Amino acid sequence: MRRRDGERPAPASRSAHGLPGRFWAWAGTASLSVLGVQVVGFAMGWAATGHGPLLAGLVLTASVVPRTLLLLVGGTMADRSGVWRILLAGNGAMLLASLVLALLALRWGAPPALLLATALVIGTIDAFYLPAAGALPRLLLRPDHLARGLALRQTGQQLAATLAGPLAGAIYGAAGLPGAALLNAATFAVLLALLLHLRRRHPEPAAPDVGTSPWADLREGIVVVTTDPLLRAALLLVAAGAAFVLPLTPLLLPLLGRDAGWGPQFTGLAAGTVGAATGLVAIVVLSRGAARRPGIAAAVGLALAGLGAATLGATSGHAVGAIGGCAVLGLGTGLFATHMAPLVLGSAPRALVARVQALAALAQSLPLIAANLGIGAAAHAVGPAPVLIATGSMLVLTAVVAATSTTLSNATLPAAPPRQEAAAAA
């Protein structure tokens, strides 16, 4: 991986092989805020279903549309104004929005107008907050710590996703939508306090004078990503992974479970197997580090995911084969994610890191929208099992193309510096 713009590594921790305490604190607190967001999202979705399926779909769309449309604007603003400033503003806005939601829901319940307006506000905040949050590890970590740091973040988010469902059900049953909104506000209050502390101790390097318009900076981000060979290849691979991997567990697996007569319990166990295997890979990368050739590792991950999907489709009538396919799918997904994330983040020019993170998010969300529609239609026409086999085949083909790409296969992650160099930087 190339070092860009004369960038200096973030200060090292006392150990050249361990993550600094500041990053553990941020990753843990950020995972707590993810838990809060998922709990309030469940509560809003459940309240919306009480008004009918049309409103439930509208509430989901109301959060997705502004996030998708404004992501690149948010990344541009983070690069222009500073990551810390956007993070603090986003945290404050989410805290305020959650408190307002709690107060209004306590007074008027969950009318459609409140749910739709809140979804629009949250989606807009996310568009600015997510690119800045994605760029923050570059400020807190040395380049050779990025893979471990992002694996830690993924592990925390996986744990939050696992706990969110049962916790959301319990909180909604006990305190309704106001209780869920207050929990979300509390998690963002804790995160805001930590970010204020971290910003004082680890200020962001001063940005150069901005002499261009925001729209020119936005275009610059697109031009850099589309003309840089490594970033272009990496984001194309991210888009392919999003199109063929992301619909498997939330869309095809439930369809397969219903078609095969598994029932919700076994289908949930299968989905949990995918998540557990993905989390296991993240834990291994956190403890032992990533492969030095992330492009090759990501290609192997896609091939494993394809093999798992095809196995799941071919053995849907056999419990052992289905669980085995889910495990392989999860291992491949984890291997892909834990190597593509540090490759993209570490390859971004320092001045454009938030814009690159925004484009990486778009590279996932836009293909996913089309893939969900196409895969859903195909499963309706021929059944989920053949679609799983076809999707697995496409993943293996994508892995072969990625492995034969000189740009991706030659990309490397930074090695740890010598101990004396790390000690001098501490």
C-alpha positions as CSV (number, residue, x, y, z in Angstrom):
1,M,0.0,0.0,0.0
2,R,1.4,3.4,-0.8
3,R,1.9,6.1,1.8
4,R,0.1,9.3,0.5
5,D,0.7,13.0,0.9
6,G,3.7,12.6,3.2
7,E,1.3,11.4,5.9
8,R,2.7,10.7,9.3
9,P,1.6,7.6,11.3
10,A,-0.6,8.2,14.3
11,P,1.3,8.0,17.5
12,A,2.1,4.4,18.5
13,S,1.0,2.7,21.6
14,R,3.6,1.3,24.0
15,S,3.4,-2.0,22.2
16,A,4.2,-2.1,18.5
17,H,1.7,-5.0,18.1
18,G,-1.2,-3.7,20.3
19,L,-4.0,-1.2,19.6
20,P,-3.8,2.0,21.6
21,G,-6.2,2.4,24.5
22,R,-7.8,5.5,22.8
23,F,-9.0,3.3,19.9
24,W,-10.4,0.5,22.2
25,A,-12.4,3.2,24.0
26,W,-13.8,4.7,20.8
27,A,-14.5,1.3,19.2
28,G,-16.4,0.1,22.3
29,T,-18.4,3.3,22.8
30,A,-19.2,3.5,19.0
31,S,-20.5,-0.1,19.2
32,L,-22.7,1.0,22.1
33,S,-24.1,3.8,19.9
34,V,-24.7,1.2,17.1
35,L,-26.7,-0.8,19.6
36,G,-28.8,2.3,20.4
37,V,-29.4,3.1,16.8
38,Q,-30.5,-0.5,16.1
39,V,-32.8,-0.5,19.1
40,V,-34.6,2.7,18.1
41,G,-34.7,1.5,14.5
42,F,-36.5,-1.7,15.6
43,A,-38.9,0.4,17.7
44,M,-39.7,2.8,14.9
45,G,-40.2,-0.1,12.5
46,W,-42.4,-2.0,14.9
47,A,-44.5,1.2,15.6
48,A,-44.8,1.7,11.8
49,T,-46.1,-1.8,11.2
50,G,-49.0,-0.9,13.5
51,H,-50.1,1.6,10.7
52,G,-49.8,-1.0,8.0
53,P,-47.0,-2.4,5.7
54,L,-47.1,0.6,3.4
55,L,-46.0,3.0,6.1
56,A,-43.4,0.5,7.4
57,G,-41.8,0.5,3.9
58,L,-42.0,4.3,3.7
59,V,-40.3,4.8,7.1
60,L,-37.4,2.5,6.0
61,T,-37.2,4.4,2.7
62,A,-37.3,7.7,4.4
63,S,-34.0,7.0,6.2
64,V,-32.3,5.3,3.2
65,V,-32.9,7.9,0.6
66,P,-31.3,11.0,2.2
67,R,-28.4,8.9,3.5
68,T,-27.7,7.6,-0.1
69,L,-28.2,11.0,-1.8
70,L,-26.1,13.0,0.7
71,L,-23.2,10.5,1.5
72,L,-20.7,12.1,-0.8
73,V,-21.7,15.6,0.4
74,G,-21.1,14.4,3.9
75,G,-17.7,13.0,3.0
76,T,-16.7,16.2,1.3
77,M,-17.7,18.3,4.3
78,A,-15.7,16.1,6.6
79,D,-12.6,16.5,4.5
80,R,-13.2,20.3,4.3
81,S,-14.2,21.0,7.9
82,G,-12.4,18.3,9.7
83,V,-13.4,14.8,10.8
84,W,-13.7,15.8,14.5
85,R,-16.0,18.7,13.8
86,I,-18.4,16.6,11.7
87,L,-18.3,13.8,14.3
88,L,-19.1,16.1,17.2
89,A,-21.9,17.8,15.2
90,G,-23.4,14.5,14.1
91,N,-23.3,13.1,17.7
92,G,-24.9,16.2,19.0
93,A,-27.6,16.2,16.3
94,M,-28.4,12.5,16.9
95,L,-28.6,13.1,20.7
96,L,-31.0,16.0,20.1
97,A,-33.1,14.1,17.6
98,S,-33.4,11.2,20.0
99,L,-34.5,13.4,22.9
100,V,-37.1,15.2,20.7
101,L,-38.4,11.8,19.5
102,A,-38.7,10.6,23.1
103,L,-40.6,13.7,24.2
104,L,-43.0,13.8,21.2
105,A,-43.6,10.0,21.4
106,L,-44.3,10.3,25.1
107,R,-46.9,13.1,24.4
108,W,-48.5,11.8,21.1
109,G,-47.5,8.2,20.7
110,A,-46.2,7.1,17.3
111,P,-48.2,8.9,14.6
112,P,-47.0,8.4,11.0
113,A,-45.8,12.0,10.6
114,L,-43.5,11.7,13.6
115,L,-42.0,8.3,12.3
116,L,-41.5,9.7,8.8
117,A,-39.9,12.9,10.0
118,T,-37.6,11.1,12.4
119,A,-36.5,8.7,9.7
120,L,-35.7,11.6,7.4
121,V,-33.7,13.3,10.1
122,I,-31.7,10.2,11.1
123,G,-30.9,9.4,7.4
124,T,-29.7,12.9,6.9
125,I,-27.5,12.8,10.0
126,D,-26.1,9.5,8.9
127,A,-25.0,10.9,5.6
128,F,-22.7,13.3,7.3
129,Y,-21.7,11.2,10.3
130,L,-20.8,7.8,8.6
131,P,-18.0,9.1,6.3
132,A,-16.4,10.9,9.2
133,A,-16.7,7.9,11.5
134,G,-15.2,5.7,8.8
135,A,-12.2,8.1,8.5
136,L,-11.5,8.4,12.2
137,P,-9.3,5.3,12.5
138,R,-6.8,7.0,10.2
139,L,-6.4,9.7,13.0
140,L,-6.2,7.3,15.9
141,L,-4.1,4.4,14.5
142,R,-0.7,3.8,12.8
143,P,-1.1,2.5,9.3
144,D,0.1,-1.0,10.3
145,H,-2.7,-1.1,13.0
146,L,-5.6,-0.3,10.6
147,A,-6.5,-4.0,9.9
148,R,-6.6,-4.9,13.6
149,G,-8.4,-1.7,14.5
150,L,-11.1,-2.2,11.8
151,A,-11.4,-5.9,12.9
152,L,-12.1,-4.7,16.4
153,R,-14.7,-2.2,15.2
154,Q,-16.4,-5.0,13.1
155,T,-16.4,-7.3,16.2
156,G,-18.1,-4.7,18.3
157,Q,-20.7,-4.0,15.6
158,Q,-21.3,-7.7,15.2
159,L,-21.9,-8.0,19.0
160,A,-24.2,-5.0,18.9
161,A,-26.2,-6.5,16.1
162,T,-26.5,-9.8,18.0
163,L,-27.8,-8.0,21.2
164,A,-30.0,-5.5,19.5
165,G,-33.0,-7.7,18.7
166,P,-33.6,-9.1,22.1
167,L,-32.9,-5.8,23.8
168,A,-35.1,-3.9,21.5
169,G,-38.0,-6.2,22.1
170,A,-37.6,-6.0,25.8
171,I,-37.3,-2.2,25.9
172,Y,-40.2,-1.7,23.5
173,G,-42.4,-4.0,25.6
174,A,-41.5,-2.2,28.8
175,A,-41.2,1.5,27.7
176,G,-42.3,1.7,24.1
177,L,-40.8,4.1,21.5
178,P,-39.9,6.7,24.2
179,G,-37.8,4.2,26.0
180,A,-35.9,3.1,22.9
181,A,-35.3,6.8,22.0
182,L,-34.0,7.6,25.4
183,L,-31.6,4.6,25.3
184,N,-30.3,5.9,21.9
185,A,-29.8,9.3,23.4
186,A,-27.9,7.9,26.3
187,T,-25.5,6.0,24.0
188,F,-24.8,9.1,21.9
189,A,-24.3,11.2,25.1
190,V,-21.6,8.8,26.2
191,L,-20.0,8.8,22.8
192,L,-20.1,12.6,22.6
193,A,-18.3,12.9,25.9
194,L,-15.6,10.5,24.7
195,L,-15.1,12.2,21.4
196,L,-14.7,15.6,23.2
197,H,-12.0,14.0,25.4
198,L,-10.2,12.3,22.4
199,R,-10.3,15.5,20.3
200,R,-8.5,17.5,23.1
201,R,-5.8,14.8,23.4
202,H,-5.5,13.9,19.7
203,P,-6.2,17.0,17.6
204,E,-6.6,16.7,13.9
205,P,-3.8,18.0,11.7
206,A,-4.6,21.4,10.4
207,A,-6.2,21.2,7.0
208,P,-4.8,23.3,4.1
209,D,-6.6,26.5,3.2
210,V,-9.7,25.6,1.1
211,G,-9.7,27.6,-2.1
212,T,-12.2,25.6,-4.0
213,S,-15.9,25.2,-3.8
214,P,-17.5,22.2,-2.1
215,W,-18.8,21.0,-5.4
216,A,-15.3,21.1,-6.9
217,D,-14.1,19.1,-3.9
218,L,-16.9,16.6,-4.4
219,R,-15.9,16.1,-8.0
220,E,-12.3,15.8,-7.0
221,G,-13.1,12.8,-4.8
222,I,-14.9,11.1,-7.7
223,V,-12.1,11.8,-10.1
224,V,-9.4,10.5,-7.7
225,V,-11.3,7.2,-7.0
226,T,-12.0,6.6,-10.7
227,T,-8.5,7.3,-11.9
228,D,-6.4,5.8,-9.1
229,P,-5.8,2.1,-10.2
230,L,-5.9,0.6,-6.7
231,L,-8.9,2.5,-5.4
232,R,-10.8,1.9,-8.6
233,A,-10.2,-1.8,-8.5
234,A,-10.9,-2.0,-4.7
235,L,-14.2,-0.2,-4.9
236,L,-15.3,-2.3,-7.9
237,L,-14.6,-5.4,-5.9
238,V,-16.5,-3.9,-2.9
239,A,-19.5,-3.2,-5.2
240,A,-19.4,-6.8,-6.5
241,G,-19.2,-8.2,-3.0
242,A,-22.1,-6.0,-1.9
243,A,-24.3,-7.1,-4.8
244,F,-23.7,-10.9,-4.3
245,V,-22.9,-11.3,-0.6
246,L,-25.0,-8.8,1.3
247,P,-28.4,-10.1,0.0
248,L,-27.6,-13.7,1.1
249,T,-28.4,-13.6,4.8
250,P,-31.3,-11.1,5.1
251,L,-33.1,-12.0,1.8
252,L,-32.2,-15.4,0.4
253,L,-31.7,-17.3,3.7
254,P,-35.2,-16.5,5.0
255,L,-36.7,-17.3,1.6
256,L,-34.8,-20.6,1.6
257,G,-35.9,-21.4,5.1
258,R,-39.6,-20.9,4.3
259,D,-39.3,-22.8,1.1
260,A,-37.5,-25.8,2.8
261,G,-39.9,-25.8,5.7
262,W,-37.2,-25.1,8.3
263,G,-39.3,-22.8,10.5
264,P,-38.1,-19.6,12.2
265,Q,-36.0,-21.3,14.8
266,F,-33.7,-23.2,12.4
267,T,-33.6,-20.3,10.0
268,G,-32.5,-18.1,12.8
269,L,-29.8,-20.6,13.8
270,A,-28.6,-20.6,10.2
271,A,-28.4,-16.8,10.1
272,G,-26.6,-16.8,13.5
273,T,-24.1,-19.3,12.1
274,V,-23.2,-16.9,9.4
275,G,-22.8,-14.0,11.9
276,A,-20.8,-16.1,14.3
277,A,-18.4,-17.3,11.6
278,T,-18.0,-13.7,10.3
279,G,-17.2,-12.5,13.8
280,L,-14.7,-15.3,14.4
281,V,-12.6,-14.1,11.4
282,A,-12.7,-10.6,12.8
283,I,-11.4,-11.9,16.2
284,V,-8.6,-13.8,14.5
285,V,-7.6,-10.7,12.5
286,L,-7.7,-8.6,15.7
287,S,-5.5,-11.0,17.6
288,R,-3.1,-12.1,14.8
289,G,-3.3,-9.4,12.2
290,A,-4.4,-9.4,8.6
291,A,-2.7,-11.1,5.6
292,R,0.0,-9.0,4.0
293,R,-1.7,-9.3,0.6
294,P,-5.3,-8.1,1.3
295,G,-6.4,-8.3,-2.3
296,I,-5.6,-12.0,-2.5
297,A,-7.2,-12.6,0.9
298,A,-10.3,-10.8,-0.2
299,A,-10.5,-12.9,-3.3
300,V,-10.2,-16.1,-1.3
301,G,-13.0,-14.7,1.0
302,L,-15.3,-14.2,-2.0
303,A,-14.5,-17.7,-3.3
304,L,-15.3,-19.2,0.2
305,A,-18.5,-17.2,0.4
306,G,-19.5,-18.4,-3.1
307,L,-18.8,-22.0,-2.1
308,G,-20.9,-21.6,1.1
309,A,-23.8,-20.0,-0.8
310,A,-23.8,-22.8,-3.5
311,T,-23.5,-25.5,-0.7
312,L,-26.5,-23.9,1.1
313,G,-28.6,-23.9,-2.0
314,A,-27.6,-27.5,-3.0
315,T,-28.1,-29.0,0.5
316,S,-31.1,-27.0,1.7
317,G,-33.0,-30.1,2.6
318,H,-30.2,-31.4,4.9
319,A,-29.6,-29.6,8.2
320,V,-25.9,-30.4,8.5
321,G,-25.2,-29.3,5.0
322,A,-27.1,-26.1,5.4
323,I,-25.3,-25.2,8.6
324,G,-22.0,-26.1,7.0
325,G,-22.8,-23.9,4.0
326,C,-23.7,-21.0,6.4
327,A,-20.4,-21.4,8.3
328,V,-18.3,-21.3,5.1
329,L,-20.4,-18.3,3.9
330,G,-19.7,-16.5,7.1
331,L,-15.9,-17.3,7.1
332,G,-15.7,-16.0,3.5
333,T,-17.6,-12.9,4.3
334,G,-15.4,-12.1,7.3
335,L,-12.2,-12.7,5.3
336,F,-13.4,-10.4,2.6
337,A,-14.6,-7.6,4.9
338,T,-11.5,-7.6,7.2
339,H,-9.1,-7.2,4.3
340,M,-11.0,-4.8,2.0
341,A,-11.8,-2.3,4.7
342,P,-8.2,-1.5,5.7
343,L,-7.1,-1.7,2.0
344,V,-9.6,1.0,1.0
345,L,-9.1,3.2,4.1
346,G,-5.3,3.0,4.1
347,S,-5.1,3.7,0.3
348,A,-7.1,6.9,0.4
349,P,-5.2,10.1,0.1
350,R,-5.1,11.8,3.5
351,A,-6.9,14.9,2.3
352,L,-9.7,12.8,0.7
353,V,-10.2,10.0,3.2
354,A,-13.8,10.9,4.2
355,R,-14.8,11.2,0.6
356,V,-13.3,7.8,-0.2
357,Q,-15.2,6.4,2.7
358,A,-18.4,7.9,1.4
359,L,-17.8,6.5,-2.1
360,A,-17.1,3.1,-0.5
361,A,-20.5,3.2,1.2
362,L,-22.1,4.2,-2.0
363,A,-20.3,1.3,-3.8
364,Q,-22.1,-1.0,-1.3
365,S,-25.6,0.6,-1.1
366,L,-26.3,1.3,-4.8
367,P,-25.5,-2.2,-6.1
368,L,-27.4,-3.7,-3.1
369,I,-30.6,-1.9,-4.0
370,A,-30.5,-3.3,-7.6
371,A,-29.4,-6.7,-6.3
372,N,-32.2,-7.0,-3.8
373,L,-34.7,-6.3,-6.5
374,G,-33.1,-8.7,-9.0
375,I,-32.4,-11.5,-6.6
376,G,-35.9,-11.2,-5.1
377,A,-37.5,-11.4,-8.5
378,A,-35.3,-14.4,-9.5
379,A,-36.1,-16.3,-6.3
380,H,-39.8,-15.7,-7.0
381,A,-39.5,-17.1,-10.5
382,V,-37.3,-20.2,-9.9
383,G,-37.0,-20.6,-6.1
384,P,-34.3,-19.5,-3.7
385,A,-32.1,-22.7,-4.0
386,P,-31.2,-22.2,-7.7
387,V,-30.6,-18.5,-7.1
388,L,-28.2,-19.3,-4.2
389,I,-26.3,-21.7,-6.5
390,A,-26.1,-19.0,-9.2
391,T,-25.1,-16.3,-6.8
392,G,-22.4,-18.6,-5.4
393,S,-21.1,-19.2,-8.9
394,M,-20.9,-15.5,-9.6
395,L,-19.0,-15.0,-6.4
396,V,-16.4,-17.6,-7.4
397,L,-16.1,-16.0,-10.8
398,T,-15.6,-12.6,-9.2
399,A,-13.0,-14.1,-6.9
400,V,-11.1,-15.5,-9.9
401,V,-11.2,-12.1,-11.7
402,A,-10.0,-10.3,-8.5
403,A,-7.1,-12.8,-8.0
404,T,-5.9,-12.3,-11.5
405,S,-5.9,-8.5,-11.1
406,T,-2.3,-7.4,-10.8
407,T,-3.3,-4.2,-9.0
408,L,-5.2,-6.0,-6.3
409,S,-3.0,-9.0,-6.0
410,N,0.1,-6.8,-5.6
411,A,-1.4,-4.5,-3.0
412,T,0.0,-4.8,0.5
413,L,-0.8,-3.7,4.0
414,P,1.9,-1.8,6.0
415,A,4.1,-3.9,8.2
416,A,4.8,-3.0,11.8
417,P,7.8,-0.7,12.2
418,P,10.9,-1.9,14.1
419,R,10.5,-1.9,17.8
420,Q,13.0,1.0,18.3
421,E,11.1,3.1,15.7
422,A,7.7,2.3,17.4
423,A,9.2,3.2,20.8
424,A,10.5,6.5,19.5
425,A,7.0,7.4,18.1
426,A,5.2,6.5,21.4
